[in-house]
Amino acid sequence: MKTDDFDYELPTELIAQTPLEKRDASKLLVLDKKTGEIEHKNFFDILSYLKKGDTLVLNDTKVLPARLHGTKEKTNAHIEILMLKEIDKDEWECLVKPAKRVSVGDIISFGDGLLKARCTCQKEEGLRLFKLEYSGILYEVLDKLGEMPLPPYIHEKLKDKNRYQTVYAKNEGSSAAPTAGLHFTKELLEKIKEKGVDIVYVTLHVGLGTFRPVNVEDVTKHKMHSEFYMMSKEAASILNKAKENKTRIISVGTTTTRVLETIQKTYHEFRETSGWTDIFIYPGYKFEAIDALITNFHLPKSTLVMLVSALAGKDNIMRAYKEAIEREYRFFSFGDSMFIK
C-alpha cells in the first residue's frame, strides 16, 4: 500500500483560513460506508442522523497556547518551539525551529526570562527535550507568552483563540485541536442529549502522532509518535453497555477513534485507564470499537485520510473528497465536516 494512493489535488482557496461565525453552520457531507451513497447537509442536521440509544464520544482535551518564540542565551538567536507532550515533571518534548541551532545544554529564554527552557536531549526530526524553569503555574505562564499552535497551512491570524477550542474542552495538554469537535455548540449538544443520545468524553492530547506527515513510500513503514489518553470509569461503563445492547458508538474525530480502538484492542472491553497510544489505522484494519465517525476533511497522504479510508473504503473516501471539492467545501482544521455512517 503506497502513500501516494492517498493523494488528491486540492485548490488552495478551499483551505479554510478562519472559522465560520456559527460553529454548526458548516457543511456536512454524509457518507454511507456500505453503499457509498453521499448526501449534502449542514452540520446542525447531524441531529437527524442520531437516534435514541446512540452513544456519542468526544475528546475533551484542551489546546495549550504551546507555540513559543524565544531567544537562545549567549547568541540571541530567535528560536521557536512547539510544546508537544510532558515526559516528566516540567520536562517536555518540543518541536524546534531551527533545530540545528539547539544542542544539549542550550537555554532558550521566553518573555524576558519569565520562562526558560534548558535542552536536555537531542532527538531526530527536529525534536528536543527541555527542562522548564518558571515561577507559579505553567499554564498561566503559557497564557501570557504562548500562541495557539495553528497548523502551518493557516495564514490568517485567529481573532478569538477560543475558536481553536471545542466548547467542551477541559483537560489541558494538546498541541492541536480535535477539530471534528469544533462544529458542536452547547445548544446542539443539549438537543442531542434530549433526543436520548448518551454523550461521553475521553481525552487524547493531540501531538505529533496526529499531524506528522507520512514521509515513507510504503504506508506500513510509517511510525506514529505516541500520544497520551485517558478514559474514566463512567465513560467505560456507558460504552460497555452500548456494546452489550448492540447500539451505535459514534466517534467524534480521529483522535477519539484512536483512544476507543486502542482500549478495545488492548482489553477487549472498555475500562478506566490511561496511557500512551501509537496506534496507526489504515486500510485493512478491523474496527472493534466504533460504528460511525464524525470527522473533518484531511490533508492528502496523511494518517488521518488513511484512518477514514480504513473505515469507509479508500474509493468511497476519494470519491467523497472529489465531490466535496466540486461543491467547494472548506477543508482542514476550520473547514467543513463529514459523517461516515
QUIMO-V935274 format. One record per residue. RES is the residue in three letters. PHI is phi in degrees with one decimal (* if undefined). OMEGA is omega as a letter, one per 40 degrees, with the letter a starting at -180 (999 if undefined). NEAR is the number of other C-alpha atoms within 8 Angstrom. Layout:
RES	PHI	OMEGA	NEAR
RES	PHI	OMEGA	NEAR
This chain:
MET	*	a	6
LYS	-96.8	i	8
THR	-59.2	a	12
ASP	-63.7	i	7
ASP	-64.2	a	7
PHE	-108.0	i	13
ASP	-92.0	i	8
TYR	-155.9	a	6
GLU	-94.9	a	5
LEU	-125.4	i	6
PRO	-61.5	a	6
THR	-59.8	a	5
GLU	-68.4	i	5
LEU	-90.5	i	11
ILE	-80.5	a	12
ALA	-64.2	a	13
GLN	-96.2	a	9
THR	-138.7	i	8
PRO	-73.5	i	9
LEU	-67.3	a	8
GLU	-59.6	i	4
LYS	-106.5	a	6
ARG	-57.0	a	11
ASP	-91.1	i	10
ALA	-90.6	i	10
SER	-64.6	i	13
LYS	-73.7	i	11
LEU	-131.6	i	14
LEU	-94.8	a	14
VAL	-102.8	a	12
LEU	-118.9	i	13
ASP	-84.6	a	11
LYS	-69.6	i	12
LYS	-85.2	a	5
THR	-97.8	a	5
GLY	81.6	a	8
GLU	-65.4	a	7
ILE	-120.4	i	9
GLU	-125.9	i	7
HIS	-118.7	a	8
LYS	-137.2	i	9
ASN	-109.5	a	12
PHE	-61.6	a	12
PHE	-61.8	i	8
ASP	-73.0	i	9
ILE	-55.7	a	9
LEU	-55.4	a	9
SER	-76.5	i	6
TYR	-97.0	i	6
LEU	-96.4	a	9
LYS	-126.4	i	9
LYS	-54.0	a	7
GLY	98.2	i	10
ASP	-65.3	i	14
THR	-120.5	i	14
LEU	-101.6	a	12
VAL	-116.6	a	13
LEU	-121.4	i	13
ASN	-95.0	a	15
ASP	-93.5	i	13
THR	-63.2	i	16
LYS	-117.9	a	14
VAL	-76.0	i	15
LEU	-82.1	i	12
PRO	-73.6	a	11
ALA	-96.0	i	15
ARG	-94.8	a	12
LEU	-124.9	i	11
HIS	-112.3	a	10
GLY	-142.9	i	11
THR	-127.1	i	12
LYS	-80.1	i	13
GLU	-61.7	a	10
LYS	86.1	a	4
THR	-105.7	a	6
ASN	64.2	i	7
ALA	-64.9	i	7
HIS	-75.2	i	8
ILE	-127.8	i	12
GLU	-110.9	i	11
ILE	-125.4	i	12
LEU	-117.5	a	12
MET	-72.3	a	11
LEU	-103.9	a	13
LYS	-159.0	i	12
GLU	-84.6	a	9
ILE	-87.3	a	8
ASP	-149.2	a	6
LYS	-56.4	i	5
ASP	62.0	i	9
GLU	-112.9	a	11
TRP	-121.8	i	14
GLU	-85.2	a	13
CYS	-133.1	i	13
LEU	-93.4	a	12
VAL	-118.1	i	13
LYS	-132.8	e	9
PRO	-80.7	a	9
ALA	-63.3	a	10
LYS	-64.1	a	7
ARG	-88.4	a	5
VAL	-117.8	i	9
SER	-120.7	i	9
VAL	-56.6	a	9
GLY	98.3	i	7
ASP	-66.9	i	10
ILE	-116.5	i	10
ILE	-105.7	a	12
SER	-110.0	a	14
PHE	-123.7	i	13
GLY	57.6	i	8
ASP	52.1	i	6
GLY	90.5	i	7
LEU	-59.8	i	10
LEU	-136.2	i	13
LYS	-125.3	a	12
ALA	-129.1	i	11
ARG	-101.9	a	12
CYS	-70.5	a	15
THR	-110.2	a	10
CYS	-161.1	i	9
GLN	-97.4	i	10
LYS	-121.3	a	8
GLU	-78.9	i	5
GLU	59.1	i	4
GLY	77.8	a	11
LEU	-92.8	i	12
ARG	-139.4	i	14
LEU	-99.1	i	13
PHE	-128.3	i	13
LYS	-94.9	a	11
LEU	-92.7	i	11
GLU	-126.6	a	8
TYR	-164.7	i	9
SER	-110.4	i	7
GLY	89.2	a	6
ILE	-105.8	a	6
LEU	-54.7	a	8
TYR	-64.5	i	7
GLU	-72.4	i	8
VAL	-64.4	i	12
LEU	-65.0	i	11
ASP	-59.7	i	9
LYS	-77.0	a	6
LEU	-104.0	a	9
GLY	-89.7	i	11
GLU	-114.4	i	9
MET	-64.0	a	11
PRO	-81.7	i	11
LEU	-65.8	i	6
PRO	-61.9	a	7
PRO	-64.9	i	5
TYR	-83.4	i	6
ILE	-98.6	a	10
HIS	-106.9	i	6
GLU	-81.5	i	6
LYS	-76.9	i	4
LEU	-83.8	a	7
LYS	-70.7	a	4
ASP	-121.6	a	5
LYS	-66.0	i	8
ASN	-68.4	i	6
ARG	-74.7	i	9
TYR	-102.3	i	10
GLN	-126.6	i	11
THR	-72.8	a	16
VAL	-71.0	a	8
TYR	-111.3	a	6
ALA	-58.6	a	12
LYS	-138.7	a	7
ASN	-94.3	a	8
GLU	-70.5	i	10
GLY	154.6	a	11
SER	-93.1	i	15
SER	-98.7	i	16
ALA	-157.7	a	10
ALA	-79.7	i	12
PRO	-78.2	a	13
THR	-67.9	i	13
ALA	-61.4	a	11
GLY	-81.6	a	11
LEU	-66.3	a	13
HIS	-79.9	a	13
PHE	-81.7	i	11
THR	-109.0	i	9
LYS	-62.2	a	8
GLU	-65.6	i	6
LEU	-64.9	i	10
LEU	-63.4	i	9
GLU	-63.9	i	8
LYS	-63.6	i	9
ILE	-64.8	i	11
LYS	-62.5	a	10
GLU	-61.8	a	7
LYS	-77.6	a	8
GLY	94.9	i	10
VAL	-91.7	i	14
ASP	-76.7	i	10
ILE	-113.8	i	9
VAL	-127.1	a	10
TYR	-121.3	i	10
VAL	-124.3	i	15
THR	-127.8	i	13
LEU	-135.6	i	15
HIS	-79.6	a	13
VAL	-69.6	a	16
GLY	-135.2	a	14
LEU	-64.1	a	10
GLY	-58.3	a	11
THR	-79.2	a	10
PHE	-112.6	i	8
ARG	-68.6	i	7
PRO	-68.4	i	7
VAL	-88.8	a	10
ASN	-107.5	i	5
VAL	-109.5	a	8
GLU	-72.1	a	7
ASP	-93.8	a	9
VAL	-49.9	a	10
THR	-67.0	a	5
LYS	-90.1	a	6
HIS	-70.9	i	9
LYS	-112.3	i	6
MET	-78.3	i	9
HIS	-80.9	a	8
SER	-80.5	i	11
GLU	-131.7	a	14
PHE	-83.9	i	11
TYR	-134.5	i	13
MET	-145.1	i	12
MET	-133.8	a	13
SER	-84.0	i	10
LYS	-61.8	a	8
GLU	-63.7	i	7
ALA	-61.6	a	12
ALA	-60.0	a	12
SER	-62.8	a	10
ILE	-65.2	a	10
LEU	-69.2	i	11
ASN	-64.5	i	10
LYS	-65.1	i	8
ALA	-61.4	i	14
LYS	-64.1	i	9
GLU	-61.6	a	7
ASN	-82.7	a	6
LYS	57.5	i	6
THR	-97.8	a	10
ARG	-72.2	i	12
ILE	-105.7	a	14
ILE	-110.2	a	13
SER	-90.1	i	15
VAL	-101.1	i	15
GLY	98.4	i	16
THR	-68.9	i	11
THR	-67.3	i	11
THR	-60.3	i	15
THR	-58.3	a	13
ARG	-66.9	i	10
VAL	-64.2	a	14
LEU	-62.8	a	11
GLU	-67.9	i	12
THR	-60.2	a	10
ILE	-68.7	a	12
GLN	-63.9	i	12
LYS	-66.7	a	9
THR	-75.2	a	6
TYR	-111.7	a	8
HIS	60.3	i	7
GLU	-166.8	i	8
PHE	-92.8	i	12
ARG	-153.1	i	11
GLU	-66.3	a	11
THR	-164.0	i	7
SER	-148.5	a	8
GLY	167.7	a	7
TRP	-117.9	i	8
THR	-123.4	i	11
ASP	-124.6	a	10
ILE	-58.6	i	8
PHE	-122.1	a	8
ILE	-106.8	i	9
TYR	-142.9	a	11
PRO	-51.3	a	11
GLY	109.7	i	5
TYR	-69.2	i	7
LYS	-101.6	a	4
PHE	-71.8	i	7
GLU	-116.2	a	7
ALA	-103.1	a	9
ILE	-107.7	i	13
ASP	-112.1	a	9
ALA	-151.1	a	11
LEU	-145.6	i	13
ILE	-101.4	a	13
THR	-150.3	i	13
ASN	-100.1	i	14
PHE	-95.2	a	12
HIS	-105.8	a	9
LEU	-62.5	i	8
PRO	-58.1	i	9
LYS	61.2	a	13
SER	-92.2	i	13
THR	-63.0	a	13
LEU	-74.2	i	10
VAL	-70.2	i	13
MET	-70.0	i	14
LEU	-63.8	a	13
VAL	-67.1	i	12
SER	-67.7	i	14
ALA	-65.5	a	13
LEU	-80.8	a	9
ALA	-106.4	a	12
GLY	94.7	a	11
LYS	-59.8	a	12
ASP	-63.1	i	7
ASN	-61.9	a	11
ILE	-64.7	a	11
MET	-63.6	i	10
ARG	-69.1	i	8
ALA	-64.7	i	11
TYR	-64.1	i	9
LYS	-61.2	i	8
GLU	-66.9	i	8
ALA	-62.6	i	10
ILE	-65.4	i	10
GLU	-61.2	a	7
ARG	-93.2	i	6
GLU	58.8	i	7
TYR	-64.2	i	11
ARG	-92.1	a	10
PHE	-108.9	i	13
PHE	73.6	a	12
SER	-54.2	a	8
PHE	-97.6	a	13
GLY	-89.8	a	14
ASP	-81.6	a	13
SER	-125.6	a	15
MET	-139.1	i	12
PHE	-116.7	i	12
ILE	-96.0	a	12
LYS	-105.1	999	9
